[in-house]
Amino acid sequence: AAMYPDQWLDLVKGQVETIIKNGGVATILAHPACMEIMDGFETFQKLCRFLRQFKSVSMKDIQHPQ
């Protein structure tokens, strides 16, 4: 569904908070082309500022069960 950038940001922020509260690892797919077209990375920068409060990990640091 189409939505305004601020609506998308509120949705993603809520999902991240819920996932982390439940002990999960939130993964965000934010394609650079979409972020550029949407508003020149303005919303992506807001998202990055929001995410600073959480611990981040690299995919290489996540161990998968064998």
PDB file of N, CA, C and O in Angstrom:
ATOM      1  N   ALA A   1       0.833  -1.179   0.000  1.00  0.00           N
ATOM      2  CA  ALA A   1       0.000   0.000   0.000  1.00  0.00           C
ATOM      3  C   ALA A   1       0.881   1.247   0.000  1.00  0.00           C
ATOM      4  O   ALA A   1       1.915   1.289   0.666  1.00  0.00           O
ATOM      5  N   ALA A   2       0.472   2.226  -0.731  1.00  0.00           N
ATOM      6  CA  ALA A   2       1.208   3.476  -0.783  1.00  0.00           C
ATOM      7  C   ALA A   2       0.970   4.263   0.502  1.00  0.00           C
ATOM      8  O   ALA A   2      -0.121   4.236   1.071  1.00  0.00           O
ATOM      9  N   MET A   3       2.005   4.960   0.944  1.00  0.00           N
ATOM     10  CA  MET A   3       1.873   5.799   2.136  1.00  0.00           C
ATOM     11  C   MET A   3       2.876   6.932   2.064  1.00  0.00           C
ATOM     12  O   MET A   3       3.841   6.880   1.301  1.00  0.00           O
ATOM     13  N   TYR A   4       2.643   7.942   2.856  1.00  0.00           N
ATOM     14  CA  TYR A   4       3.562   9.068   2.928  1.00  0.00           C
ATOM     15  C   TYR A   4       4.813   8.654   3.698  1.00  0.00           C
ATOM     16  O   TYR A   4       4.763   7.738   4.519  1.00  0.00           O
ATOM     17  N   PRO A   5       5.938   9.327   3.436  1.00  0.00           N
ATOM     18  CA  PRO A   5       7.192   8.970   4.113  1.00  0.00           C
ATOM     19  C   PRO A   5       7.083   8.927   5.635  1.00  0.00           C
ATOM     20  O   PRO A   5       7.617   8.009   6.257  1.00  0.00           O
ATOM     21  N   ASP A   6       6.407   9.892   6.248  1.00  0.00           N
ATOM     22  CA  ASP A   6       6.287   9.896   7.706  1.00  0.00           C
ATOM     23  C   ASP A   6       5.446   8.728   8.207  1.00  0.00           C
ATOM     24  O   ASP A   6       5.695   8.206   9.294  1.00  0.00           O
ATOM     25  N   GLN A   7       4.451   8.312   7.419  1.00  0.00           N
ATOM     26  CA  GLN A   7       3.660   7.141   7.785  1.00  0.00           C
ATOM     27  C   GLN A   7       4.539   5.893   7.762  1.00  0.00           C
ATOM     28  O   GLN A   7       4.480   5.070   8.676  1.00  0.00           O
ATOM     29  N   TRP A   8       5.351   5.756   6.718  1.00  0.00           N
ATOM     30  CA  TRP A   8       6.263   4.619   6.599  1.00  0.00           C
ATOM     31  C   TRP A   8       7.229   4.600   7.781  1.00  0.00           C
ATOM     32  O   TRP A   8       7.464   3.552   8.382  1.00  0.00           O
ATOM     33  N   LEU A   9       7.782   5.759   8.107  1.00  0.00           N
ATOM     34  CA  LEU A   9       8.739   5.850   9.205  1.00  0.00           C
ATOM     35  C   LEU A   9       8.086   5.449  10.529  1.00  0.00           C
ATOM     36  O   LEU A   9       8.676   4.691  11.299  1.00  0.00           O
ATOM     37  N   ASP A  10       6.885   5.942  10.801  1.00  0.00           N
ATOM     38  CA  ASP A  10       6.188   5.575  12.037  1.00  0.00           C
ATOM     39  C   ASP A  10       5.925   4.073  12.092  1.00  0.00           C
ATOM     40  O   ASP A  10       6.060   3.455  13.147  1.00  0.00           O
ATOM     41  N   LEU A  11       5.553   3.495  10.972  1.00  0.00           N
ATOM     42  CA  LEU A  11       5.307   2.058  10.901  1.00  0.00           C
ATOM     43  C   LEU A  11       6.582   1.270  11.210  1.00  0.00           C
ATOM     44  O   LEU A  11       6.559   0.345  12.023  1.00  0.00           O
ATOM     45  N   VAL A  12       7.681   1.631  10.570  1.00  0.00           N
ATOM     46  CA  VAL A  12       8.950   0.928  10.770  1.00  0.00           C
ATOM     47  C   VAL A  12       9.430   1.088  12.208  1.00  0.00           C
ATOM     48  O   VAL A  12       9.872   0.118  12.823  1.00  0.00           O
ATOM     49  N   LYS A  13       9.347   2.289  12.746  1.00  0.00           N
ATOM     50  CA  LYS A  13       9.778   2.520  14.125  1.00  0.00           C
ATOM     51  C   LYS A  13       8.975   1.655  15.098  1.00  0.00           C
ATOM     52  O   LYS A  13       9.543   1.057  16.011  1.00  0.00           O
ATOM     53  N   GLY A  14       7.678   1.590  14.906  1.00  0.00           N
ATOM     54  CA  GLY A  14       6.833   0.759  15.758  1.00  0.00           C
ATOM     55  C   GLY A  14       7.186  -0.712  15.659  1.00  0.00           C
ATOM     56  O   GLY A  14       7.210  -1.421  16.665  1.00  0.00           O
ATOM     57  N   GLN A  15       7.462  -1.174  14.439  1.00  0.00           N
ATOM     58  CA  GLN A  15       7.836  -2.569  14.256  1.00  0.00           C
ATOM     59  C   GLN A  15       9.175  -2.874  14.916  1.00  0.00           C
ATOM     60  O   GLN A  15       9.329  -3.917  15.551  1.00  0.00           O
ATOM     61  N   VAL A  16      10.132  -1.982  14.772  1.00  0.00           N
ATOM     62  CA  VAL A  16      11.445  -2.170  15.401  1.00  0.00           C
ATOM     63  C   VAL A  16      11.288  -2.255  16.914  1.00  0.00           C
ATOM     64  O   VAL A  16      11.844  -3.153  17.547  1.00  0.00           O
ATOM     65  N   GLU A  17      10.543  -1.338  17.491  1.00  0.00           N
ATOM     66  CA  GLU A  17      10.352  -1.335  18.946  1.00  0.00           C
ATOM     67  C   GLU A  17       9.690  -2.625  19.420  1.00  0.00           C
ATOM     68  O   GLU A  17      10.091  -3.181  20.442  1.00  0.00           O
ATOM     69  N   THR A  18       8.688  -3.107  18.699  1.00  0.00           N
ATOM     70  CA  THR A  18       7.999  -4.337  19.074  1.00  0.00           C
ATOM     71  C   THR A  18       8.927  -5.543  18.972  1.00  0.00           C
ATOM     72  O   THR A  18       8.964  -6.373  19.880  1.00  0.00           O
ATOM     73  N   ILE A  19       9.666  -5.647  17.889  1.00  0.00           N
ATOM     74  CA  ILE A  19      10.583  -6.771  17.694  1.00  0.00           C
ATOM     75  C   ILE A  19      11.637  -6.801  18.788  1.00  0.00           C
ATOM     76  O   ILE A  19      11.907  -7.857  19.360  1.00  0.00           O
ATOM     77  N   ILE A  20      12.231  -5.663  19.082  1.00  0.00           N
ATOM     78  CA  ILE A  20      13.285  -5.610  20.096  1.00  0.00           C
ATOM     79  C   ILE A  20      12.717  -5.896  21.480  1.00  0.00           C
ATOM     80  O   ILE A  20      13.343  -6.600  22.271  1.00  0.00           O
ATOM     81  N   LYS A  21      11.541  -5.358  21.779  1.00  0.00           N
ATOM     82  CA  LYS A  21      10.898  -5.609  23.065  1.00  0.00           C
ATOM     83  C   LYS A  21      10.662  -7.103  23.282  1.00  0.00           C
ATOM     84  O   LYS A  21      10.713  -7.591  24.411  1.00  0.00           O
ATOM     85  N   ASN A  22      10.403  -7.821  22.192  1.00  0.00           N
ATOM     86  CA  ASN A  22      10.145  -9.255  22.262  1.00  0.00           C
ATOM     87  C   ASN A  22      11.419 -10.092  22.115  1.00  0.00           C
ATOM     88  O   ASN A  22      11.342 -11.311  21.962  1.00  0.00           O
ATOM     89  N   GLY A  23      12.600  -9.442  22.162  1.00  0.00           N
ATOM     90  CA  GLY A  23      13.865 -10.164  22.129  1.00  0.00           C
ATOM     91  C   GLY A  23      14.367 -10.527  20.754  1.00  0.00           C
ATOM     92  O   GLY A  23      15.298 -11.324  20.630  1.00  0.00           O
ATOM     93  N   GLY A  24      13.785  -9.974  19.731  1.00  0.00           N
ATOM     94  CA  GLY A  24      14.190 -10.296  18.371  1.00  0.00           C
ATOM     95  C   GLY A  24      15.231  -9.341  17.824  1.00  0.00           C
ATOM     96  O   GLY A  24      15.670  -8.410  18.499  1.00  0.00           O
ATOM     97  N   VAL A  25      15.612  -9.593  16.596  1.00  0.00           N
ATOM     98  CA  VAL A  25      16.546  -8.742  15.863  1.00  0.00           C
ATOM     99  C   VAL A  25      15.783  -8.146  14.685  1.00  0.00           C
ATOM    100  O   VAL A  25      15.330  -8.876  13.803  1.00  0.00           O
ATOM    101  N   ALA A  26      15.644  -6.849  14.669  1.00  0.00           N
ATOM    102  CA  ALA A  26      14.911  -6.177  13.599  1.00  0.00           C
ATOM    103  C   ALA A  26      15.805  -6.008  12.377  1.00  0.00           C
ATOM    104  O   ALA A  26      16.960  -5.599  12.492  1.00  0.00           O
ATOM    105  N   THR A  27      15.268  -6.321  11.230  1.00  0.00           N
ATOM    106  CA  THR A  27      15.970  -6.144   9.966  1.00  0.00           C
ATOM    107  C   THR A  27      15.141  -5.203   9.102  1.00  0.00           C
ATOM    108  O   THR A  27      13.938  -5.400   8.934  1.00  0.00           O
ATOM    109  N   ILE A  28      15.787  -4.187   8.560  1.00  0.00           N
ATOM    110  CA  ILE A  28      15.080  -3.190   7.759  1.00  0.00           C
ATOM    111  C   ILE A  28      15.612  -3.213   6.334  1.00  0.00           C
ATOM    112  O   ILE A  28      16.819  -3.126   6.109  1.00  0.00           O
ATOM    113  N   LEU A  29      14.710  -3.330   5.385  1.00  0.00           N
ATOM    114  CA  LEU A  29      15.073  -3.239   3.983  1.00  0.00           C
ATOM    115  C   LEU A  29      14.706  -1.832   3.516  1.00  0.00           C
ATOM    116  O   LEU A  29      13.530  -1.502   3.368  1.00  0.00           O
ATOM    117  N   ALA A  30      15.720  -1.018   3.289  1.00  0.00           N
ATOM    118  CA  ALA A  30      15.510   0.359   2.830  1.00  0.00           C
ATOM    119  C   ALA A  30      16.405   0.562   1.616  1.00  0.00           C
ATOM    120  O   ALA A  30      17.577   0.914   1.752  1.00  0.00           O
ATOM    121  N   HIS A  31      15.854   0.341   0.440  1.00  0.00           N
ATOM    122  CA  HIS A  31      16.642   0.403  -0.790  1.00  0.00           C
ATOM    123  C   HIS A  31      17.047   1.842  -1.095  1.00  0.00           C
ATOM    124  O   HIS A  31      16.211   2.744  -1.051  1.00  0.00           O
ATOM    125  N   PRO A  32      18.316   2.061  -1.402  1.00  0.00           N
ATOM    126  CA  PRO A  32      18.793   3.426  -1.673  1.00  0.00           C
ATOM    127  C   PRO A  32      18.007   4.160  -2.755  1.00  0.00           C
ATOM    128  O   PRO A  32      17.731   5.352  -2.619  1.00  0.00           O
ATOM    129  N   ALA A  33      17.647   3.463  -3.820  1.00  0.00           N
ATOM    130  CA  ALA A  33      16.903   4.133  -4.896  1.00  0.00           C
ATOM    131  C   ALA A  33      15.548   4.622  -4.388  1.00  0.00           C
ATOM    132  O   ALA A  33      15.119   5.730  -4.708  1.00  0.00           O
ATOM    133  N   CYS A  34      14.885   3.792  -3.599  1.00  0.00           N
ATOM    134  CA  CYS A  34      13.578   4.183  -3.044  1.00  0.00           C
ATOM    135  C   CYS A  34      13.731   5.369  -2.098  1.00  0.00           C
ATOM    136  O   CYS A  34      12.918   6.294  -2.111  1.00  0.00           O
ATOM    137  N   MET A  35      14.775   5.334  -1.279  1.00  0.00           N
ATOM    138  CA  MET A  35      14.988   6.423  -0.324  1.00  0.00           C
ATOM    139  C   MET A  35      15.305   7.739  -1.047  1.00  0.00           C
ATOM    140  O   MET A  35      14.873   8.807  -0.614  1.00  0.00           O
ATOM    141  N   GLU A  36      16.040   7.659  -2.121  1.00  0.00           N
ATOM    142  CA  GLU A  36      16.367   8.859  -2.912  1.00  0.00           C
ATOM    143  C   GLU A  36      15.116   9.421  -3.576  1.00  0.00           C
ATOM    144  O   GLU A  36      14.853  10.621  -3.508  1.00  0.00           O
ATOM    145  N   ILE A  37      14.355   8.555  -4.210  1.00  0.00           N
ATOM    146  CA  ILE A  37      13.154   8.988  -4.923  1.00  0.00           C
ATOM    147  C   ILE A  37      12.112   9.544  -3.953  1.00  0.00           C
ATOM    148  O   ILE A  37      11.445  10.537  -4.242  1.00  0.00           O
ATOM    149  N   MET A  38      11.981   8.886  -2.794  1.00  0.00           N
ATOM    150  CA  MET A  38      10.947   9.275  -1.838  1.00  0.00           C
ATOM    151  C   MET A  38      11.120  10.724  -1.378  1.00  0.00           C
ATOM    152  O   MET A  38      10.180  11.517  -1.442  1.00  0.00           O
ATOM    153  N   ASP A  39      12.334  11.066  -0.911  1.00  0.00           N
ATOM    154  CA  ASP A  39      12.516  12.434  -0.422  1.00  0.00           C
ATOM    155  C   ASP A  39      13.992  12.805  -0.258  1.00  0.00           C
ATOM    156  O   ASP A  39      14.358  13.582   0.624  1.00  0.00           O
ATOM    157  N   GLY A  40      14.823  12.238  -1.120  1.00  0.00           N
ATOM    158  CA  GLY A  40      16.237  12.591  -1.075  1.00  0.00           C
ATOM    159  C   GLY A  40      16.931  12.150   0.213  1.00  0.00           C
ATOM    160  O   GLY A  40      17.823  12.844   0.701  1.00  0.00           O
ATOM    161  N   PHE A  41      16.534  11.012   0.764  1.00  0.00           N
ATOM    162  CA  PHE A  41      17.127  10.411   1.959  1.00  0.00           C
ATOM    163  C   PHE A  41      16.742  11.119   3.267  1.00  0.00           C
ATOM    164  O   PHE A  41      17.294  10.791   4.317  1.00  0.00           O
ATOM    165  N   GLU A  42      15.827  12.064   3.230  1.00  0.00           N
ATOM    166  CA  GLU A  42      15.433  12.785   4.448  1.00  0.00           C
ATOM    167  C   GLU A  42      14.815  11.829   5.485  1.00  0.00           C
ATOM    168  O   GLU A  42      15.185  11.859   6.659  1.00  0.00           O
ATOM    169  N   THR A  43      13.880  10.990   5.046  1.00  0.00           N
ATOM    170  CA  THR A  43      13.250  10.037   5.962  1.00  0.00           C
ATOM    171  C   THR A  43      14.257   8.984   6.418  1.00  0.00           C
ATOM    172  O   THR A  43      14.221   8.558   7.573  1.00  0.00           O
ATOM    173  N   PHE A  44      15.143   8.564   5.538  1.00  0.00           N
ATOM    174  CA  PHE A  44      16.171   7.588   5.921  1.00  0.00           C
ATOM    175  C   PHE A  44      17.071   8.161   7.016  1.00  0.00           C
ATOM    176  O   PHE A  44      17.457   7.440   7.936  1.00  0.00           O
ATOM    177  N   GLN A  45      17.404   9.431   6.927  1.00  0.00           N
ATOM    178  CA  GLN A  45      18.217  10.060   7.967  1.00  0.00           C
ATOM    179  C   GLN A  45      17.469  10.082   9.300  1.00  0.00           C
ATOM    180  O   GLN A  45      18.069   9.865  10.352  1.00  0.00           O
ATOM    181  N   LYS A  46      16.171  10.342   9.257  1.00  0.00           N
ATOM    182  CA  LYS A  46      15.360  10.298  10.480  1.00  0.00           C
ATOM    183  C   LYS A  46      15.369   8.879  11.063  1.00  0.00           C
ATOM    184  O   LYS A  46      15.465   8.699  12.277  1.00  0.00           O
ATOM    185  N   LEU A  47      15.269   7.880  10.186  1.00  0.00           N
ATOM    186  CA  LEU A  47      15.307   6.492  10.631  1.00  0.00           C
ATOM    187  C   LEU A  47      16.643   6.173  11.293  1.00  0.00           C
ATOM    188  O   LEU A  47      16.675   5.530  12.342  1.00  0.00           O
ATOM    189  N   CYS A  48      17.731   6.610  10.695  1.00  0.00           N
ATOM    190  CA  CYS A  48      19.056   6.355  11.267  1.00  0.00           C
ATOM    191  C   CYS A  48      19.207   7.013  12.627  1.00  0.00           C
ATOM    192  O   CYS A  48      19.790   6.424  13.538  1.00  0.00           O
ATOM    193  N   ARG A  49      18.690   8.222  12.778  1.00  0.00           N
ATOM    194  CA  ARG A  49      18.743   8.892  14.089  1.00  0.00           C
ATOM    195  C   ARG A  49      17.961   8.096  15.133  1.00  0.00           C
ATOM    196  O   ARG A  49      18.402   7.966  16.274  1.00  0.00           O
ATOM    197  N   PHE A  50      16.815   7.571  14.750  1.00  0.00           N
ATOM    198  CA  PHE A  50      16.005   6.752  15.656  1.00  0.00           C
ATOM    199  C   PHE A  50      16.747   5.472  16.043  1.00  0.00           C
ATOM    200  O   PHE A  50      16.715   5.061  17.203  1.00  0.00           O
ATOM    201  N   LEU A  51      17.404   4.852  15.086  1.00  0.00           N
ATOM    202  CA  LEU A  51      18.061   3.558  15.318  1.00  0.00           C
ATOM    203  C   LEU A  51      19.309   3.662  16.181  1.00  0.00           C
ATOM    204  O   LEU A  51      19.774   2.653  16.712  1.00  0.00           O
ATOM    205  N   ARG A  52      19.854   4.846  16.330  1.00  0.00           N
ATOM    206  CA  ARG A  52      21.072   5.019  17.133  1.00  0.00           C
ATOM    207  C   ARG A  52      20.918   4.531  18.572  1.00  0.00           C
ATOM    208  O   ARG A  52      21.906   4.172  19.211  1.00  0.00           O
ATOM    209  N   GLN A  53      19.710   4.515  19.076  1.00  0.00           N
ATOM    210  CA  GLN A  53      19.492   4.119  20.469  1.00  0.00           C
ATOM    211  C   GLN A  53      19.602   2.612  20.687  1.00  0.00           C
ATOM    212  O   GLN A  53      19.664   2.155  21.829  1.00  0.00           O
ATOM    213  N   PHE A  54      19.627   1.840  19.606  1.00  0.00           N
ATOM    214  CA  PHE A  54      19.654   0.396  19.704  1.00  0.00           C
ATOM    215  C   PHE A  54      21.028  -0.151  19.342  1.00  0.00           C
ATOM    216  O   PHE A  54      21.767   0.439  18.553  1.00  0.00           O
ATOM    217  N   LYS A  55      21.349  -1.291  19.939  1.00  0.00           N
ATOM    218  CA  LYS A  55      22.580  -1.984  19.585  1.00  0.00           C
ATOM    219  C   LYS A  55      22.428  -2.519  18.163  1.00  0.00           C
ATOM    220  O   LYS A  55      21.364  -3.011  17.787  1.00  0.00           O
ATOM    221  N   SER A  56      23.487  -2.419  17.387  1.00  0.00           N
ATOM    222  CA  SER A  56      23.437  -2.965  16.032  1.00  0.00           C
ATOM    223  C   SER A  56      24.435  -4.114  15.909  1.00  0.00           C
ATOM    224  O   SER A  56      25.422  -4.190  16.641  1.00  0.00           O
ATOM    225  N   VAL A  57      24.151  -4.992  14.973  1.00  0.00           N
ATOM    226  CA  VAL A  57      25.034  -6.121  14.708  1.00  0.00           C
ATOM    227  C   VAL A  57      25.186  -6.279  13.205  1.00  0.00           C
ATOM    228  O   VAL A  57      24.306  -5.900  12.431  1.00  0.00           O
ATOM    229  N   SER A  58      26.304  -6.838  12.811  1.00  0.00           N
ATOM    230  CA  SER A  58      26.525  -7.170  11.407  1.00  0.00           C
ATOM    231  C   SER A  58      26.012  -8.589  11.167  1.00  0.00           C
ATOM    232  O   SER A  58      26.032  -9.419  12.076  1.00  0.00           O
ATOM    233  N   MET A  59      25.565  -8.863   9.981  1.00  0.00           N
ATOM    234  CA  MET A  59      25.081 -10.189   9.680  1.00  0.00           C
ATOM    235  C   MET A  59      26.142 -11.253   9.940  1.00  0.00           C
ATOM    236  O   MET A  59      25.810 -12.373  10.328  1.00  0.00           O
ATOM    237  N   LYS A  60      27.398 -10.920   9.732  1.00  0.00           N
ATOM    238  CA  LYS A  60      28.460 -11.898   9.956  1.00  0.00           C
ATOM    239  C   LYS A  60      28.591 -12.279  11.427  1.00  0.00           C
ATOM    240  O   LYS A  60      29.170 -13.316  11.751  1.00  0.00           O
ATOM    241  N   ASP A  61      28.049 -11.438  12.326  1.00  0.00           N
ATOM    242  CA  ASP A  61      28.137 -11.700  13.761  1.00  0.00           C
ATOM    243  C   ASP A  61      26.950 -12.505  14.296  1.00  0.00           C
ATOM    244  O   ASP A  61      26.929 -12.876  15.470  1.00  0.00           O
ATOM    245  N   ILE A  62      25.983 -12.767  13.453  1.00  0.00           N
ATOM    246  CA  ILE A  62      24.812 -13.541  13.876  1.00  0.00           C
ATOM    247  C   ILE A  62      25.085 -15.014  13.566  1.00  0.00           C
ATOM    248  O   ILE A  62      25.311 -15.395  12.417  1.00  0.00           O
ATOM    249  N   GLN A  63      25.058 -15.820  14.614  1.00  0.00           N
ATOM    250  CA  GLN A  63      25.323 -17.253  14.445  1.00  0.00           C
ATOM    251  C   GLN A  63      24.004 -17.982  14.201  1.00  0.00           C
ATOM    252  O   GLN A  63      23.029 -17.816  14.934  1.00  0.00           O
ATOM    253  N   HIS A  64      24.011 -18.775  13.172  1.00  0.00           N
ATOM    254  CA  HIS A  64      22.819 -19.555  12.833  1.00  0.00           C
ATOM    255  C   HIS A  64      22.979 -20.980  13.371  1.00  0.00           C
ATOM    256  O   HIS A  64      24.079 -21.531  13.352  1.00  0.00           O
ATOM    257  N   PRO A  65      21.892 -21.567  13.844  1.00  0.00           N
ATOM    258  CA  PRO A  65      21.977 -22.948  14.337  1.00  0.00           C
ATOM    259  C   PRO A  65      22.408 -23.892  13.210  1.00  0.00           C
ATOM    260  O   PRO A  65      22.018 -23.721  12.056  1.00  0.00           O
ATOM    261  N   GLN A  66      23.191 -24.853  13.557  1.00  0.00           N
ATOM    262  CA  GLN A  66      23.671 -25.841  12.562  1.00  0.00           C
ATOM    263  C   GLN A  66      22.672 -26.963  12.394  1.00  0.00           C
ATOM    264  O   GLN A  66      22.900 -27.880  11.606  1.00  0.00           O
TER     265      GLN A  66
END
